[in-house]
Amino acid sequence: MHSLILRDARLVPVDSPTPTEPMDVLVEDGRVVEVGPTLHRPEGVEEVRADGRWLIPGLWDQHVHLAQWTLTSGRLDLAGARSPEDALHEVRVRVAEYPDLPVIGWGHRSAGWEREVTVSELDAVSGETPVVLISGDGHHAWLNTVALLHLAMPVRDSVVREAEWFAAYSRLSSLVGNDGTSSEAYRRTLDHAASMGVVGLVDFEFSGGVPEWQEKWAEGCDLLRVRMATYAEGLDDVLSRGLRSGDPIIPGDDRLVMGPLKIISDGSLNTRTAWCCEPYGDAYKLEYPSGQPNLSGAELRELLRIAHTSGLEVATHAIGDAAVAEALASYADTGARGSIEHAQMVNRGDVKEMARLGIRASVQPAHLLDDRDLTERIWGERSARCFAFRWMLDDGVDLVLGSDAPVSPLDPWLAMAAAVHRSGDEREAWHGEHALTPLEVLRASVDGAGSVRVGSLGDLALLDHDPLQAADSPADAAAHLRQVEVAGTWVAGRPVHSAL
């Protein structure tokens, strides 16, 4: 454990009043042991001068796909593609430039395109170069025939969706190698997260599980706190190791711990596979007019039952309102504990049920910036029930924020700003009745920690600006949050970032 003393830091009042004048903060053995003016510095304790900067508990990203986010920097960026032709042009250019390298694209939003795509048209611009274009929501991929064969999938003329794609993703390294997810690459990603004040994250990657994280930890990825989730495919391994949520994966190190069982119970908005109570606005084009669940009710309850009796929390992906309702019914029936991940469209009664059951809402506010226009088009007036953060807080739901990186950037300040303003451009707030205050989004970003006080973990972020600075409007408050700069970050008192 590390020790330090921070001189003259202004304590941000996260959950209780704090002194108005700067304080010294002493951290020993990973915890805050004293707060006050002009504290004595014990021998051998590092001294850091905060010079009146603002001190908060360190930030958490509660939903990250760490390997995919790490890989994104080396992928073909298709976020700007407005049509299949735009994407095909970018692929043609990349193949011409690097004909011997596979093309891995990321970020296109085909739900906004006017037609479906085909494998044959991708074959026509790529030849023998494998091409995998992953949608911006991560729920489907457009592959050419060479890539389909390489990843041992049946040849077809359409995209690969949902469960079939999730299973294939784990084989992608056989096509592109592991350079993008090496320990060195992971460390760069973690360094960048620390520079934004992040001290911990929940990793929902389709990974190699416990052995892979143990290896990366030993190779320099022991920077932040990590909760490692497992999927059903890795559940037997986790259970055979006797791991329960919160148990250290490295004995004696409480920074890398077992997280929840992750279940993907429905699809996504972009693919029209999120399971809804009513049909989509363009249901006439869909095989399943209201989307569909990925598991039957019995299958979902059995997974929750196994996890609960084995001491694991459950993180259930549920985007459509029908999926949210079924997930909550499954929690109620089994007694399982954990979260609804995304909860993108909800009914008010289900929000109240979430609060009654003590199930967290793990949400990603930056998604509303990307999904605003599509939601209005295909869910219509139901958009009033989307990203319903105000309902959640008012009804007593434990709300936590994340990014779902790489679907949105691993950037807690972007997430907070999106929840405060609910607009990413010059337009008015989208359903501003669900907007939150800067204090509310900060509370939802610190993993339940309150104002820095004696007994707090030494997981701290020192800011150049007051995140709760008074603003004339939500738009101004959001702009201020996006401009906050982090001077230093500590995990258990250990420095993980410094711009001092």
LUMNU-55126 format. One line per 2 residues: number of its first residue (from 1); their letters; for each residue x, y, z of C-alpha. Coordinates in nm, 3 decimals. Each point is the difference from the previous one (the first is absolute). Example, Ala and Ser with C-alpha at 12.3 -4.5 7.8 and 13.67 -1.06 7.14 Angstrom:
BEGIN
1) AS) 1.230/-0.450/0.780 ~ 0.137/0.344/-0.066 .
This chain:
BEGIN
1) MH) 0.000/0.000/0.000 ~ 0.111/0.355/-0.069 .
3) SL) -0.017/0.311/0.216 ~ -0.011/0.370/-0.086 .
5) IL) -0.110/0.335/0.130 ~ -0.184/0.244/-0.223 .
7) RD) 0.046/0.362/0.103 ~ -0.270/0.265/-0.043 .
9) AR) -0.266/-0.194/-0.191 ~ -0.359/0.123/-0.027 .
11) LV) -0.233/-0.290/0.083 ~ -0.296/-0.023/-0.239 .
13) PV) -0.327/-0.061/0.193 ~ -0.117/-0.319/-0.170 .
15) DS) -0.244/-0.125/0.265 ~ 0.050/0.231/0.298 .
17) PT) 0.130/0.350/0.075 ~ 0.375/0.049/-0.002 .
19) PT) 0.220/0.279/0.139 ~ 0.003/0.310/-0.219 .
21) EP) 0.373/0.054/0.054 ~ 0.271/-0.231/-0.145 .
23) MD) 0.093/-0.300/0.213 ~ 0.292/-0.239/0.027 .
25) VL) -0.083/-0.366/-0.063 ~ 0.219/-0.279/0.137 .
27) VE) -0.021/-0.344/-0.162 ~ 0.170/-0.295/0.169 .
29) DG) -0.018/-0.364/-0.104 ~ -0.249/0.081/-0.273 .
31) RV) -0.255/0.193/0.210 ~ -0.059/0.356/0.112 .
33) VE) 0.097/0.013/0.368 ~ -0.007/0.373/0.071 .
35) VG) -0.151/0.318/-0.147 ~ 0.075/0.347/0.131 .
37) PT) 0.205/0.316/-0.036 ~ 0.381/-0.015/0.016 .
39) LH) 0.026/-0.369/0.083 ~ 0.328/-0.149/0.117 .
41) RP) 0.173/-0.202/-0.271 ~ 0.119/-0.336/0.135 .
43) EG) 0.353/-0.101/-0.089 ~ 0.030/-0.160/-0.344 .
45) VE) -0.343/0.116/-0.122 ~ -0.004/0.167/-0.342 .
47) EV) -0.124/0.360/-0.003 ~ -0.207/0.136/-0.290 .
49) RA) -0.100/0.365/-0.020 ~ -0.356/0.034/-0.126 .
51) DG) 0.019/0.382/0.010 ~ -0.374/0.045/0.041 .
53) RW) -0.109/-0.251/-0.264 ~ -0.319/-0.202/0.044 .
55) LI) 0.009/-0.354/0.142 ~ -0.263/-0.265/-0.076 .
57) PG) -0.023/-0.377/0.045 ~ 0.143/-0.168/-0.308 .
59) LW) -0.237/-0.068/-0.289 ~ -0.127/-0.338/-0.121 .
61) DQ) -0.113/-0.119/-0.341 ~ -0.254/-0.269/0.080 .
63) HV) -0.020/-0.152/-0.351 ~ 0.307/-0.048/-0.221 .
65) HL) 0.103/-0.255/-0.262 ~ 0.369/0.058/0.064 .
67) AQ) 0.154/-0.207/-0.279 ~ -0.238/0.139/-0.262 .
69) WT) 0.063/0.356/0.121 ~ 0.375/-0.061/-0.010 .
71) LT) -0.026/-0.136/-0.353 ~ -0.207/0.291/-0.127 .
73) SG) 0.297/0.232/-0.052 ~ 0.132/-0.231/-0.271 .
75) RL) -0.329/-0.056/-0.180 ~ -0.149/0.159/-0.308 .
77) DL) -0.228/0.274/0.133 ~ -0.340/-0.022/-0.168 .
79) AG) -0.194/0.220/0.241 ~ -0.041/0.258/-0.275 .
81) AR) -0.138/-0.243/-0.260 ~ -0.349/0.118/-0.096 .
83) SP) -0.073/-0.277/-0.250 ~ 0.126/-0.342/-0.110 .
85) ED) 0.178/0.178/-0.284 ~ 0.195/0.216/0.248 .
87) AL) 0.115/-0.309/0.188 ~ 0.090/-0.187/-0.318 .
89) HE) 0.207/0.297/-0.118 ~ 0.198/0.003/0.326 .
91) VR) 0.062/-0.375/-0.027 ~ 0.112/0.033/-0.363 .
93) VR) 0.251/0.271/0.097 ~ 0.135/-0.198/0.297 .
95) VA) 0.039/-0.322/-0.203 ~ 0.182/0.188/-0.276 .
97) EY) 0.237/0.151/0.256 ~ 0.063/-0.317/0.206 .
99) PD) -0.106/-0.299/-0.213 ~ 0.176/-0.255/0.223 .
101) LP) -0.167/0.107/0.324 ~ -0.350/-0.095/0.117 .
103) VI) -0.240/0.292/0.026 ~ -0.179/0.035/0.333 .
105) GW) -0.249/0.284/-0.005 ~ -0.197/0.148/0.284 .
107) GH) -0.279/0.245/0.057 ~ -0.246/-0.002/-0.291 .
109) RS) -0.369/0.046/0.088 ~ -0.186/-0.191/-0.268 .
111) AG) -0.339/0.057/0.163 ~ 0.008/0.345/-0.155 .
113) WE) 0.077/-0.131/-0.350 ~ -0.270/-0.033/-0.262 .
115) RE) 0.070/-0.359/-0.097 ~ 0.143/-0.326/0.129 .
117) VT) 0.357/-0.093/-0.089 ~ 0.129/-0.319/-0.162 .
119) VS) 0.311/-0.210/0.029 ~ 0.037/-0.009/-0.378 .
121) EL) 0.041/0.377/-0.031 ~ 0.267/-0.008/0.271 .
123) DA) 0.172/-0.285/-0.186 ~ 0.007/0.215/-0.313 .
125) VS) 0.218/0.271/0.161 ~ 0.218/-0.222/0.220 .
127) GE) 0.105/-0.300/-0.207 ~ 0.205/-0.245/0.207 .
129) TP) 0.056/0.242/0.291 ~ -0.206/-0.098/0.305 .
131) VV) -0.239/0.277/0.106 ~ -0.199/0.022/0.324 .
133) LI) -0.206/0.317/0.053 ~ -0.139/0.013/0.354 .
135) SG) -0.307/0.216/0.059 ~ 0.019/0.289/0.242 .
137) DG) -0.218/-0.179/0.255 ~ 0.211/-0.318/-0.017 .
139) HH) -0.303/-0.221/-0.071 ~ 0.067/-0.094/-0.360 .
141) AW) 0.279/-0.009/-0.256 ~ 0.019/0.020/-0.379 .
143) LN) 0.258/-0.252/-0.118 ~ 0.123/-0.095/-0.343 .
145) TV) 0.011/-0.364/-0.107 ~ 0.372/-0.041/0.075 .
147) AL) -0.054/0.115/0.358 ~ -0.307/-0.222/0.044 .
149) LH) 0.200/-0.304/-0.107 ~ 0.298/0.096/0.216 .
151) LA) -0.223/0.033/0.307 ~ -0.171/-0.333/-0.076 .
153) MP) -0.344/0.144/-0.063 ~ -0.247/-0.105/-0.267 .
155) VR) 0.021/0.201/-0.319 ~ -0.299/0.229/-0.048 .
157) DS) -0.084/0.328/-0.170 ~ -0.112/0.185/0.314 .
159) VV) 0.157/0.135/0.319 ~ 0.079/-0.209/0.307 .
161) RE) -0.212/0.097/0.300 ~ -0.032/-0.036/0.375 .
163) AE) 0.101/-0.335/0.157 ~ 0.169/-0.131/-0.315 .
165) WF) 0.212/0.315/-0.021 ~ 0.085/0.001/0.372 .
167) AA) 0.129/-0.357/-0.034 ~ 0.202/0.087/-0.311 .
169) YS) 0.155/0.309/0.157 ~ 0.208/-0.211/0.236 .
171) RL) 0.162/-0.159/-0.308 ~ 0.095/0.333/-0.156 .
173) SS) 0.355/-0.020/0.132 ~ 0.058/-0.296/-0.231 .
175) LV) -0.047/0.246/-0.285 ~ 0.173/0.313/0.130 .
177) GN) 0.235/-0.130/0.268 ~ 0.025/0.126/0.357 .
179) DG) 0.219/0.307/-0.045 ~ -0.291/0.234/0.060 .
181) TS) -0.085/-0.164/0.332 ~ 0.349/-0.067/0.133 .
183) SE) 0.077/0.095/0.357 ~ 0.185/0.304/-0.130 .
185) AY) -0.308/0.112/-0.194 ~ -0.223/-0.059/0.304 .
187) RR) 0.236/0.206/0.213 ~ -0.023/0.293/-0.241 .
189) TL) -0.379/-0.016/0.024 ~ 0.011/-0.012/0.379 .
191) DH) 0.247/0.290/0.009 ~ -0.240/0.207/-0.207 .
193) AA) -0.293/-0.088/0.225 ~ 0.203/0.105/0.305 .
195) SM) 0.072/0.334/-0.167 ~ -0.376/0.067/0.010 .
197) GV) -0.026/-0.075/0.372 ~ -0.117/-0.360/-0.043 .
199) VG) 0.105/-0.230/0.283 ~ -0.208/-0.306/-0.087 .
201) LV) -0.205/-0.174/-0.265 ~ -0.220/-0.300/-0.054 .
203) DF) 0.134/-0.205/-0.291 ~ -0.268/-0.176/-0.207 .
205) EF) 0.240/-0.126/-0.264 ~ -0.042/-0.338/-0.173 .
207) SG) 0.341/-0.089/0.141 ~ 0.210/-0.292/0.110 .
209) GV) -0.134/0.048/0.349 ~ 0.199/-0.042/0.319 .
211) PE) 0.326/-0.133/-0.153 ~ 0.013/0.283/-0.254 .
213) WQ) -0.048/0.271/0.262 ~ 0.251/-0.163/0.234 .
215) EK) 0.254/0.006/-0.283 ~ -0.068/0.362/-0.093 .
217) WA) 0.012/0.106/0.364 ~ 0.346/-0.152/0.034 .
219) EG) 0.110/0.173/-0.321 ~ -0.068/0.357/0.116 .
221) CD) -0.378/0.040/-0.026 ~ -0.034/0.036/0.380 .
223) LL) -0.082/0.370/-0.021 ~ -0.372/0.040/0.077 .
225) RV) -0.262/-0.197/0.188 ~ -0.169/-0.256/-0.226 .
227) RM) -0.307/-0.215/0.047 ~ 0.015/-0.282/-0.254 .
229) AT) -0.335/-0.124/-0.126 ~ -0.062/-0.344/-0.141 .
231) YA) -0.252/-0.121/-0.257 ~ -0.185/-0.329/0.012 .
233) EG) 0.276/-0.162/-0.206 ~ 0.255/0.071/0.275 .
235) LD) -0.230/-0.065/0.295 ~ 0.115/-0.358/0.063 .
237) DV) 0.363/0.115/0.028 ~ -0.092/0.277/0.245 .
239) LS) -0.208/-0.239/0.211 ~ 0.275/-0.263/-0.001 .
241) RG) 0.235/0.260/0.148 ~ -0.253/0.080/0.271 .
243) LR) -0.009/0.368/-0.092 ~ -0.282/0.220/0.124 .
245) SG) -0.061/0.361/-0.097 ~ 0.254/0.214/0.184 .
247) DP) 0.254/-0.279/0.053 ~ 0.360/0.088/-0.093 .
249) II) 0.124/-0.165/-0.319 ~ 0.357/0.056/0.118 .
251) PG) 0.020/-0.118/0.363 ~ 0.065/0.291/0.231 .
253) DD) -0.071/0.271/-0.261 ~ -0.345/0.157/0.029 .
255) RL) 0.040/0.209/-0.316 ~ -0.074/-0.285/-0.245 .
257) VM) -0.315/-0.184/0.105 ~ -0.272/-0.222/-0.133 .
259) GP) -0.293/0.195/-0.138 ~ -0.344/-0.113/-0.117 .
261) LK) -0.139/-0.258/-0.239 ~ -0.092/0.193/-0.315 .
263) II) -0.313/-0.106/-0.189 ~ -0.103/0.156/-0.332 .
265) SD) -0.375/-0.046/0.018 ~ -0.098/0.192/-0.314 .
267) GS) 0.156/0.183/-0.294 ~ 0.046/0.366/-0.086 .
269) LN) -0.182/0.298/-0.144 ~ 0.224/0.019/-0.306 .
271) TR) -0.075/-0.358/-0.107 ~ -0.370/0.022/0.099 .
273) TA) 0.056/-0.299/0.226 ~ -0.062/0.174/0.334 .
275) WC) -0.311/-0.172/0.138 ~ -0.291/0.241/0.030 .
277) CE) -0.357/-0.012/0.124 ~ -0.121/0.152/-0.329 .
279) PY) 0.118/-0.032/-0.363 ~ 0.268/0.224/-0.150 .
281) GD) -0.106/0.288/-0.220 ~ 0.139/-0.184/-0.303 .
283) AY) -0.125/-0.340/0.113 ~ -0.118/-0.088/-0.352 .
285) KL) 0.367/-0.057/-0.092 ~ 0.081/-0.220/0.297 .
287) EY) -0.014/-0.373/0.057 ~ -0.077/0.071/0.365 .
289) PS) -0.213/0.319/0.008 ~ 0.063/0.066/0.371 .
291) GQ) 0.350/-0.141/0.021 ~ 0.057/-0.317/0.197 .
293) PN) 0.165/-0.141/0.312 ~ 0.328/-0.187/-0.031 .
295) LS) -0.104/-0.249/0.270 ~ -0.328/-0.148/0.109 .
297) GA) -0.135/0.097/0.338 ~ 0.097/-0.341/0.137 .
299) EL) 0.356/0.031/-0.132 ~ 0.039/0.348/0.146 .
301) RE) -0.126/-0.108/0.342 ~ 0.224/-0.305/0.006 .
303) LL) 0.310/0.213/-0.061 ~ -0.107/0.245/0.271 .
305) RI) -0.069/-0.287/0.239 ~ 0.344/-0.156/-0.055 .
307) AH) 0.175/0.334/0.042 ~ -0.195/0.092/0.312 .
309) TS) 0.057/-0.331/0.176 ~ 0.370/0.022/-0.091 .
311) GL) 0.050/0.349/0.143 ~ 0.018/0.187/-0.329 .
313) EV) -0.182/0.320/-0.080 ~ -0.164/0.018/-0.342 .
315) AT) 0.024/0.276/-0.260 ~ -0.289/-0.042/-0.243 .
317) HA) 0.014/0.184/-0.330 ~ -0.355/0.118/-0.072 .
319) IG) -0.066/0.283/-0.245 ~ -0.367/-0.036/-0.099 .
321) DA) -0.282/0.050/0.251 ~ -0.117/-0.361/-0.032 .
323) AV) 0.354/-0.122/0.072 ~ 0.023/0.224/0.307 .
325) AE) -0.332/-0.130/0.133 ~ 0.099/-0.366/-0.052 .
327) AL) 0.341/0.056/0.160 ~ -0.158/0.155/0.308 .
329) AS) -0.251/-0.284/0.026 ~ 0.292/-0.244/-0.015 .
331) YA) 0.185/0.184/0.279 ~ -0.319/-0.007/0.208 .
333) DT) -0.056/-0.371/-0.058 ~ 0.357/-0.107/0.079 .
335) GA) 0.110/0.251/0.264 ~ 0.305/0.083/-0.209 .
337) RG) 0.169/0.338/0.045 ~ 0.183/0.228/-0.241 .
339) SI) -0.088/0.239/-0.278 ~ -0.193/0.072/-0.314 .
341) EH) 0.257/0.109/-0.257 ~ -0.122/0.275/-0.237 .
343) AQ) -0.373/0.012/0.098 ~ -0.037/0.214/-0.309 .
345) MV) -0.381/-0.005/-0.023 ~ -0.202/-0.060/0.316 .
347) NR) -0.353/0.018/0.134 ~ -0.043/0.205/0.318 .
349) GD) -0.140/-0.298/0.186 ~ 0.315/-0.199/-0.078 .
351) VK) 0.216/0.282/0.131 ~ -0.189/-0.019/0.329 .
353) EM) 0.046/-0.378/-0.001 ~ 0.373/0.045/-0.057 .
355) AR) 0.014/0.219/0.309 ~ -0.209/-0.245/0.204 .
357) LG) 0.231/-0.289/-0.088 ~ 0.318/0.200/0.059 .
359) IR) 0.123/-0.060/-0.356 ~ 0.246/0.259/-0.132 .
361) AS) -0.051/0.185/-0.327 ~ 0.337/0.000/-0.177 .
363) VQ) -0.046/0.254/-0.280 ~ 0.209/0.160/-0.272 .
365) PA) -0.117/0.359/-0.055 ~ 0.219/0.065/-0.305 .
367) HL) -0.213/-0.251/-0.193 ~ -0.288/0.247/-0.002 .
369) LD) 0.213/0.234/-0.214 ~ 0.039/-0.270/-0.267 .
371) DR) -0.347/-0.155/0.028 ~ -0.215/0.312/0.015 .
373) DL) -0.104/0.023/-0.365 ~ -0.042/-0.374/-0.058 .
375) TE) -0.206/-0.035/0.317 ~ -0.240/0.272/-0.111 .
377) RI) -0.042/-0.171/-0.335 ~ -0.060/-0.358/0.109 .
379) WG) -0.129/0.032/0.358 ~ -0.185/0.328/-0.046 .
381) ER) -0.181/0.128/0.307 ~ 0.162/-0.276/0.203 .
383) SA) 0.314/0.216/-0.003 ~ -0.150/0.172/0.305 .
385) RC) 0.081/-0.322/0.189 ~ 0.359/-0.026/-0.127 .
387) FA) 0.305/0.072/0.213 ~ -0.248/0.081/0.279 .
389) FR) 0.262/0.096/0.257 ~ -0.226/0.241/0.190 .
391) WM) -0.260/-0.269/0.059 ~ 0.274/-0.229/0.127 .
393) LD) 0.138/0.244/0.254 ~ -0.339/0.127/0.109 .
395) DG) -0.123/-0.357/0.059 ~ 0.307/-0.095/0.204 .
397) VD) 0.194/-0.213/-0.250 ~ 0.376/-0.025/0.053 .
399) LV) 0.128/0.162/-0.321 ~ 0.357/-0.053/-0.123 .
401) LG) 0.162/0.131/-0.318 ~ 0.223/-0.160/-0.260 .
403) SD) 0.099/0.026/-0.364 ~ -0.046/-0.343/-0.162 .
405) AP) 0.331/0.079/-0.171 ~ 0.061/-0.035/-0.289 .
407) VS) -0.368/0.075/-0.079 ~ 0.069/0.335/0.165 .
409) PL) 0.342/0.131/0.106 ~ 0.139/-0.099/0.338 .
411) DP) -0.048/0.354/0.129 ~ -0.189/0.059/0.328 .
413) WL) -0.020/0.375/-0.062 ~ -0.179/-0.057/-0.332 .
415) AM) -0.244/-0.235/0.174 ~ -0.071/0.251/0.276 .
417) AA) -0.043/0.287/-0.247 ~ -0.243/-0.205/-0.211 .
419) AV) -0.218/-0.074/0.302 ~ -0.001/0.368/0.102 .
421) HR) -0.077/0.158/-0.339 ~ -0.149/-0.291/-0.204 .
423) SG) 0.122/0.153/-0.324 ~ 0.324/-0.025/-0.192 .
425) DE) -0.064/0.279/-0.249 ~ -0.181/0.333/-0.033 .
427) RE) -0.344/-0.156/0.058 ~ -0.195/0.032/0.323 .
429) AW) 0.025/-0.275/0.258 ~ -0.166/-0.324/-0.108 .
431) HG) -0.267/-0.065/0.262 ~ 0.162/0.240/0.239 .
433) EH) -0.243/-0.111/0.270 ~ 0.238/-0.291/0.057 .
435) AL) 0.313/0.217/0.030 ~ 0.214/-0.027/0.312 .
437) TP) 0.204/0.259/0.189 ~ 0.381/0.004/0.013 .
439) LE) -0.014/-0.116/0.362 ~ -0.228/-0.293/-0.089 .
441) VL) 0.222/-0.121/-0.285 ~ 0.311/0.032/0.214 .
443) RA) -0.163/-0.214/0.270 ~ -0.086/-0.259/-0.266 .
445) SV) 0.362/-0.010/-0.118 ~ 0.193/-0.076/0.320 .
447) DG) -0.113/-0.356/0.075 ~ -0.195/0.096/0.308 .
449) AG) 0.277/0.201/0.163 ~ -0.091/0.325/0.172 .
451) SV) 0.191/0.316/0.076 ~ 0.365/-0.069/0.082 .
453) RV) 0.021/-0.055/0.377 ~ 0.176/-0.211/0.261 .
455) GS) -0.056/-0.363/-0.094 ~ -0.033/0.065/-0.375 .
457) LG) 0.199/-0.217/-0.237 ~ 0.313/0.168/-0.127 .
459) DL) -0.154/-0.007/-0.348 ~ 0.011/0.368/-0.084 .
461) AL) -0.008/0.244/-0.291 ~ 0.133/0.356/0.023 .
463) LD) -0.165/0.243/-0.242 ~ 0.111/0.335/-0.137 .
465) HD) -0.361/0.120/0.001 ~ -0.297/-0.031/0.232 .
467) PL) -0.234/-0.257/-0.165 ~ -0.296/0.154/0.184 .
469) QA) 0.069/0.355/-0.110 ~ -0.320/0.203/-0.033 .
471) AD) -0.127/0.029/-0.359 ~ -0.271/0.200/-0.171 .
473) SP) -0.151/-0.301/-0.178 ~ 0.033/-0.378/-0.036 .
475) AD) 0.181/0.062/-0.329 ~ 0.258/0.217/0.177 .
477) AA) 0.035/-0.252/0.283 ~ 0.059/-0.280/-0.252 .
479) AH) 0.255/0.208/-0.189 ~ 0.185/0.061/0.326 .
481) LR) 0.004/-0.372/0.085 ~ 0.148/-0.084/-0.339 .
483) QV) 0.280/0.250/0.064 ~ 0.100/-0.126/0.346 .
485) EV) 0.370/-0.090/0.012 ~ 0.146/-0.257/0.237 .
487) AG) 0.321/0.093/0.179 ~ 0.052/-0.328/0.183 .
489) TW) -0.153/-0.343/0.061 ~ 0.078/-0.247/0.278 .
491) VA) -0.115/-0.359/0.059 ~ 0.038/-0.121/0.360 .
493) GR) 0.234/0.295/0.050 ~ 0.221/-0.104/-0.288 .
495) PV) 0.052/0.264/-0.273 ~ -0.132/-0.118/-0.340 .
497) HS) -0.005/0.337/-0.177 ~ 0.157/0.338/0.059 .
499) AL) -0.011/0.325/-0.195 ~ 0.127/0.205/0.297 .
